[in-house]
Amino acid sequence: MTSTISTVGILGAGRVGMALARQALKAGYDVKIATAKPPTEIALMVDLLAPGATSVSADTAARDSDVVILALPLGKYRTLHPENFAGQIVIDAMNYWAPTDGTIAEFEDEASSSEVVQRFLPDARVVRSLSHIGYHELEEQALPPGDPERQALALAGNDAEARRLVAGFIDRLGYDPFDAGELAAARNFDGGTPIFGGRMRLDEMRRLLGEAPLVGEAAE
Ligand SMILES: NC(=O)c1ccc[n+]([C@@H]2O[C@H](COP(=O)([O-])OP(=O)(O)OC[C@H]3O[C@@H](n4cnc5c(N)ncnc54)[C@H](OP(=O)(O)O)[C@@H]3O)[C@@H](O)[C@H]2O)c1
């Protein structure tokens, strides 16, 4: 089982996948990136947009990386092969966006979409993160530890060791990690919450997320 992260696999070579690839390379990680297409079809684009990253197949990115980031349209999550993710730390950055994904009943209730993804990938150690920051901001807003303007990024997942490792990854990307706890806590930083799309430092995020009742839970 992974005890440190050195290789990052990214599924999705669009806006988010490429921004993440560049930022992870800058932070010193080995980066593998894939779409559903053969790697030769994206190799030139990857060389241009994220030089230093390796184009691989989706199977390789998922199986042969210390952490796998899901950066594909959420509506396509069922095209993933669950057997590739057994035991893997998976960062789910995907958001439900009906105008793009179409209306999908299973994402219409108050549970986080990552809870659905975790059920589909039962043996993966799913951590929701990197989902509440815009792709264009990810590189622009990164700052070194201790900078007073440094932003926080929330994470949630059911595996404490996976959360710890993802927190270290977030820190190296240039953000203060905030561990919100179990995966259901991701509801509190999904679309429609003040965290989503908002710039926030760690103290403010701690205040908001630390005190918030879970979205969907009946008020006492
Ligand atoms: N846009 C943002 O600022 C933002 C921020 C946070 C999170 N997100 C979420 O991040 C995800 C990606 O957003 P995006 O804006 O980067 O989308 P995008 O630009 O449309 O890119 C999606 C990428 O996923 C690939 N893909 C499709 N099916 C795949 C599969 N089965 N396996 C691997 N790759 C596959 C696509 O490749 P093809 O060329 O083969 O289709 C494409 O490279 C979405 O779920 C979105 O909600 C977006």
PDBQT file of the ligand as one rigid body, heavy atoms in Angstrom, charges set to zero:
ROOT
HETATM    1  N1  LIG A 301     -13.827  23.455 -15.079  1.00  0.00    +0.000 N 
HETATM    2  C1  LIG A 301     -13.489  23.654 -13.798  1.00  0.00    +0.000 C 
HETATM    3  O1  LIG A 301     -13.039  24.757 -13.389  1.00  0.00    +0.000 OA
HETATM    4  C2  LIG A 301     -13.643  22.529 -12.813  1.00  0.00    +0.000 A 
HETATM    5  C3  LIG A 301     -13.177  22.697 -11.520  1.00  0.00    +0.000 A 
HETATM    6  C4  LIG A 301     -13.240  21.631 -10.642  1.00  0.00    +0.000 A 
HETATM    7  C5  LIG A 301     -13.767  20.428 -11.073  1.00  0.00    +0.000 A 
HETATM    8  N2  LIG A 301     -14.247  20.294 -12.332  1.00  0.00    +0.000 N 
HETATM    9  C6  LIG A 301     -14.741  18.974 -12.756  1.00  0.00    +0.000 C 
HETATM   10  O2  LIG A 301     -13.625  18.313 -13.360  1.00  0.00    +0.000 OA
HETATM   11  C7  LIG A 301     -14.090  17.443 -14.412  1.00  0.00    +0.000 C 
HETATM   12  C8  LIG A 301     -13.383  17.818 -15.715  1.00  0.00    +0.000 C 
HETATM   13  O3  LIG A 301     -13.724  19.156 -16.058  1.00  0.00    +0.000 OA
HETATM   14  P1  LIG A 301     -13.006  19.868 -17.294  1.00  0.00    +0.000 P 
HETATM   15  O4  LIG A 301     -13.522  21.259 -17.277  1.00  0.00    +0.000 OA
HETATM   16  O5  LIG A 301     -11.566  19.599 -17.263  1.00  0.00    +0.000 OA
HETATM   17  O6  LIG A 301     -13.661  19.025 -18.504  1.00  0.00    +0.000 OA
HETATM   18  P2  LIG A 301     -13.117  18.913 -20.013  1.00  0.00    +0.000 P 
HETATM   19  O7  LIG A 301     -12.257  20.081 -20.326  1.00  0.00    +0.000 OA
HETATM   20  O8  LIG A 301     -14.319  18.634 -20.827  1.00  0.00    +0.000 OA
HETATM   21  O9  LIG A 301     -12.174  17.620 -19.993  1.00  0.00    +0.000 OA
HETATM   22  C9  LIG A 301     -12.666  16.334 -19.735  1.00  0.00    +0.000 C 
HETATM   23  C10 LIG A 301     -11.581  15.341 -20.079  1.00  0.00    +0.000 C 
HETATM   24  O10 LIG A 301     -12.022  14.036 -19.654  1.00  0.00    +0.000 OA
HETATM   25  C11 LIG A 301     -11.670  13.109 -20.695  1.00  0.00    +0.000 C 
HETATM   26  N3  LIG A 301     -12.444  11.873 -20.560  1.00  0.00    +0.000 N 
HETATM   27  C12 LIG A 301     -13.708  11.619 -20.968  1.00  0.00    +0.000 A 
HETATM   28  N4  LIG A 301     -14.050  10.355 -20.643  1.00  0.00    +0.000 NA
HETATM   29  C13 LIG A 301     -12.980   9.799 -20.031  1.00  0.00    +0.000 A 
HETATM   30  C14 LIG A 301     -12.693   8.519 -19.469  1.00  0.00    +0.000 A 
HETATM   31  N5  LIG A 301     -13.613   7.554 -19.461  1.00  0.00    +0.000 N 
HETATM   32  N6  LIG A 301     -11.474   8.303 -18.919  1.00  0.00    +0.000 NA
HETATM   33  C15 LIG A 301     -10.539   9.281 -18.915  1.00  0.00    +0.000 A 
HETATM   34  N7  LIG A 301     -10.750  10.514 -19.428  1.00  0.00    +0.000 NA
HETATM   35  C16 LIG A 301     -11.961  10.771 -19.981  1.00  0.00    +0.000 A 
HETATM   36  C17 LIG A 301     -11.899  13.913 -21.939  1.00  0.00    +0.000 C 
HETATM   37  O11 LIG A 301     -11.251  13.294 -23.026  1.00  0.00    +0.000 OA
HETATM   38  P3  LIG A 301     -11.972  13.124 -24.467  1.00  0.00    +0.000 P 
HETATM   39  O12 LIG A 301     -11.298  14.155 -25.294  1.00  0.00    +0.000 OA
HETATM   40  O13 LIG A 301     -11.600  11.735 -24.845  1.00  0.00    +0.000 OA
HETATM   41  O14 LIG A 301     -13.436  13.285 -24.298  1.00  0.00    +0.000 OA
HETATM   42  C18 LIG A 301     -11.251  15.227 -21.566  1.00  0.00    +0.000 C 
HETATM   43  O15 LIG A 301      -9.858  15.167 -21.729  1.00  0.00    +0.000 OA
HETATM   44  C19 LIG A 301     -15.596  17.633 -14.474  1.00  0.00    +0.000 C 
HETATM   45  O16 LIG A 301     -16.223  16.612 -13.746  1.00  0.00    +0.000 OA
HETATM   46  C20 LIG A 301     -15.829  18.986 -13.803  1.00  0.00    +0.000 C 
HETATM   47  O17 LIG A 301     -17.087  19.067 -13.186  1.00  0.00    +0.000 OA
HETATM   48  C21 LIG A 301     -14.192  21.315 -13.216  1.00  0.00    +0.000 A 
ENDROOT
TORSDOF 0
